[in-house]
Amino acid sequence: MADLQEEPEAGPSVGAPETVPGPVLAGALERAAALLAEHPVADGCNTLVWTLRQKPYHDTDTDIPRLLRSGAVGAQFWSLLTPVTGDRVVADTLEQIDVAHELLGRYPDELLVALTAGDLADARNRGRIASFLGPVPGSTLTDSLGTLRAFHTLGVRSLAPAGAAWAQEGLTPFGHEVVREMNRLAMVVDLTACPPDAAIEITESSRAPVMISHTAAAALTRHPLNVPDEVLLAVRAAGGVCMVTFSAEQTGDSLHAVADHLDHIRSVAGPESVGLGACFGADPPHGHPAGLGDPSGYPRLIAELLDRGWPEPDLALLTWDNAARVLRDVEFTSRAAHHRKP
């Protein structure tokens, strides 16, 4: 596996700051840096594991120095979703879990394997990135919950129902069992790419808050992965969090377009239900928006939101507090379920 701290030998530096059109006031950048020092980014989606499986020496848009310093990232969900389907999906997911553990073990001074919300705070206090495994694809589950429990034992803390036979138009009886068991295990339900009807039903079925780890507002950009306002309202009612991606295809090709999506989701779902899920680690089909090509763009995005009038408490919710609260609430629901169970 490639050493992510090494610089490429030739070509443009992957760590070079991007040129971003449009002015951002220097004072806002200073305030953004101070805010991120106190409330780093809890990023809902990093796809580096898949990229490393395909090209172990790939020059990615994510590396340890930029995550810790330039990007001010304090936590990540390491996506284990895979395009593989059919009989290979379980084996492929297990291979991705293995790569993730190898990656985390390679950088023990920078990355901390996170299993609980307490690990989130512990990693921040120790200057490390809290690293949660997941989501895994819901299609790995068929008619048994044993696979779900096995993933949990391996450290996975999130599952995405999209594409699963038990969560197509709505939840089947087995689908309801899956959601209940995820609540019991303190695993986060990630509604990314779920059809709206299914997403709303899952949100209503779950006793714990849900997450949408990488999406954008369908009201601004029509895209299959973007969520309509009725789903945003359901997430708000359930106390969940909707995390905006940095995919130009879903948001538009500029930092300002991403800020527009954040504005919309905040206005519909409320400041307590919006977060960031950049999907760094692999280039999306249409690239990242200008100014957000790697984690070093986070401070400039926060500065843009400050210029738009976002109060600092709302920005603290956006970067860290909303994700941390969802994880705490998911664990609280789990403890309550264990208490009720004979």
N, C-alpha and C positions, 0 to 999 in steps of 0.2 A: 504494500500500500504506500502511496506517496506520502512524504512528510509535508503536511499542510503548512508548515512554517517556512519552508524553503521558497525562495524567490525563483521565478523562471529564469533560465539562462539567457534567453533571447526574446526579442519582441517587446511590446509595450508592457510596462509594469502593471500587474493586476491590482496593485494597491494604489495606483495613482488616482488622485481625486478627479471626479468628472466635472466637466464644464456644464453648468446648469443655466439655461436661459432665464432671464427675469431676475430682478434684484431681490435679495433678502436682506433686511436690515442687520447690520453687524450686532446691534444690541440684542436682536432676537436670537441670533446664533449663540451669543454668550449665555442668554437665559436658557436656551435649549440644551447647551452643554451642561449647565448647572443642574437642570432638571433631570437629565439622563444619568448624571452621576448619582443622584438620589433615587431615581426610579428608572432603572435600565429597562430595556425592551424584553418582554417575554414573548418571543416569536412563535406563532402557532404552527409554522410549517417550514421545515428545511429538508430539501430533497437530496442532500449530499450523499446519503447512503446508496441510493439508486445509481447516482453518477459514478461513484467509486466502484461499484460492481461492474459497470460497463467499461469504464476507462480508469484503471487504478492510478494512472499518472496524469489524469486530466487536470488541466489548469482551470480550476473552478472559480466561481465568484464568491466563495466563502473560504476564509482561512482563519486560523486562531487569532493572529494579531488584530485583524479587522473586526472580528466579532467582539473581542474583549476591549479594544481601545477605540478605534475609529467608530465602530458601530454601536458601542455601549450596550451590547446584548448581554443579558443576565440569565436568560433561560431560552430553551428551544424544545419544540416537539420535533423529533427526528422521524420524518414520514417513512413508513414501511409499506406504503401502497405500491402495487406492482401492476403493470399492464398484462401480466400473464393471467390466463383464465384456465378453467377446466381442471384436469387432474393435477396440474403442476402448481396450482396457486398456493397450496399449503407448503410444499417443499420450497418454492421460491420465496415465500414469506419468511420461512425459517432461515434460509440463507441470508436474507437481508438482516434479520435479527443478529445473526452471527457476525456479519460485517460491522453492524453498529456497535456491538460489544467490543470488537477488535479496535475500532476507532476510539471508543471511549477509554479503553484500557491503554491506548498508546499515549494519551495526553492526560495523565492523572492530576497534573498540577494545573490544568486549564479547564478540564471537563469533569463534572461530577454526575455519576449516574443517579438520577432522581426517581424515587418511587412514591414519595409523599409530598404534600404541600410544605411540610417542615423542611424537606430537602431543598426546596426552592429558596427559602430564607437562608438556610445554612450555606448554600453555594454562594449567594450574594455576599454574605458576611465574610466568606473566605476568598472572595475575588475570583470565583470560578463560574462557569456556565452550567446551570442546572439542566440536565439532559434527560428528557422524558422520551421513552420509546413509544412510537405510535403516531398516527393510527395504523393498524393493520386492516386489510380489506375484510368486510363482512362476508364476502363470498367464500371465505375459508370455512365458514360454519355451515353445516348442512342440517342434520336432524339431531345433533348432539351438542351439549354445552361443554363437553370435555375439552374440545379444542380451545374454546374461550378460556377455560381455567388454566390450560397448559400455557397459553400465551401470557396470562397474568403471572404465572410462576416464573416465566422467563424475563419478566420485568416490563412487559407491555402494559401501558396505562391508557390506551385509547384505541377505539375501533370505529371504522366508518361503515355504516350499513349500505351505502350506495352500491347498487349492482347486485346485492344479495337477493336471492329468490324470496326471502322472507320479508323484504322491505321494498317491494316494487310500487304498487299503487297505494299500499298501506301496509300495516303490520299483520302478518299471519299470526295464528296462535303461538307458533314457535317464536316468531319475532317478538311477541310480548314477553316470552320467557327469556329471550336474550337480553332485552332491556332490563328486566328485573334482576337478572344475574349480574349484569354490568353494574347496576346500582349497588348490589350487595358486595361486589368485588372492588368498588371505588375505581371503576374504569370510566373514562369520559366517552360519551357518545358524540362522535364527530359527524355532523349532518352534511358535510361538503358533498355536493353533487347529488344529493337526494332530491327526487321530484317534490314539488311543493306540498302536495297532499300527504305524502309519506313523511316529510319533514315535520309538518304540523302534528300529525298523529303521534310520531315518536316523541316530540316535545311534550305533548300532553300525557303520554304514557309514562315517561320517565319521572321519577320522584326527585332526581338530581338535575341541576342545570346542564344544558347541552352546550356544545361548542360547534361553530362552523370555522374550521381552521384556516381556510383560504378561499375567499370569495370577493364579491363586490356587489354594487347595487344594480339590479336589473332595471330599475327605473331610469338609470343614466346610460347603461350599456347593456344591450340585449346580448346575452351569452348564456349557454347552457349551464355554466357553473355559477352564474350570478343569481342572487336571491331576490325575489319580489318582496314588496313591502309587507304582504300578509305573513310571510315567514319571519321577517324582522320583528313584527309585532308579537308573534308567538314566542320567539326567542326572548324578547323583552319580558313577556308575562312569566316566563319560566326562570328568569334570572340568569340567562345564559349570555354568551359572548359571541359576536360575529366579527371575524378577523379579516381585514382587507388585504388582498394580495398585491404584489408588485408585478403583475403580468400585464403588459401593454395591451394584449388582446382583450382582457377583461375590464381594464380601467381607462385605457387611453395611453398615449405615448409620452406623457410628461408627469413630473412630480405634482404639478398643479391639478392634473386630472385625478390623480390618486387622492389629493386633498379634497376634491369635490365629492368623491365617493365617501370619504370619511365624514364630511359635513352631512351628507344625506343620511347615512346610517345613524349618525349621532342624533339627527333631528327626528328620525322615525323610531329607532330602538332605544334612544336615550344614551346619555354619556356612560351609564353603567354597563352597557352591552356592546361596546365597540372595542376592537383590538387590532393587532397587526399580525399578519401571517404571510410573510413576504415570498416564500417559496424560493429562497436562495439555495444554491447548490447545483442547480442545472438551469440552463437557459431555456425559458419557455419558447414556444414556436415563434412568437412575434417579438421576442426580447423583453427586456425590462424597460419601464418608462425612463426617459432621460432624467438623470440625477439620482436614480435609485437602482443603479446597476449592481451595487454590492452594499453590504451593511454600513459602509461609511456614509451613505446617504441619509441615515436616520436623523442625525442632528439637523440637517437642512429641512427635512420634512417637518420636524417639530417646530422649527423656526417659522416655516410657512404657516402652520396652524396658529402659532402665536400671533403672527401678523393678521390672521383672519379673526382674531378676537377670542380664541379658545382660552378659557381661564386655566391656570396651571393645575388646579385640582382635577379638572377634566383630562388634562394631558397625562397626569399621573395614573388616572384610571386607564387610559388608552394604552400606555406603555407597559404597565406592570400590574396595577392593583386589580383590574377586572379578571385577568387570567388567574392571579393568585386566589382571588375570592372564589372563583368557580372551582378550583382544585380543592379548596377548603370545604366548600359546600358539598362536593361530591363525596369527600371523606366523611363528613358529618352524616350524610344520608346512609353511607355504608355502615357506620357505627350504629345508627338507629335500626337498620335492618337486622344486624346481628343481635341487637338487644331484643328485638321482637321475636326472632326465630327461637323455637323451643330448643 
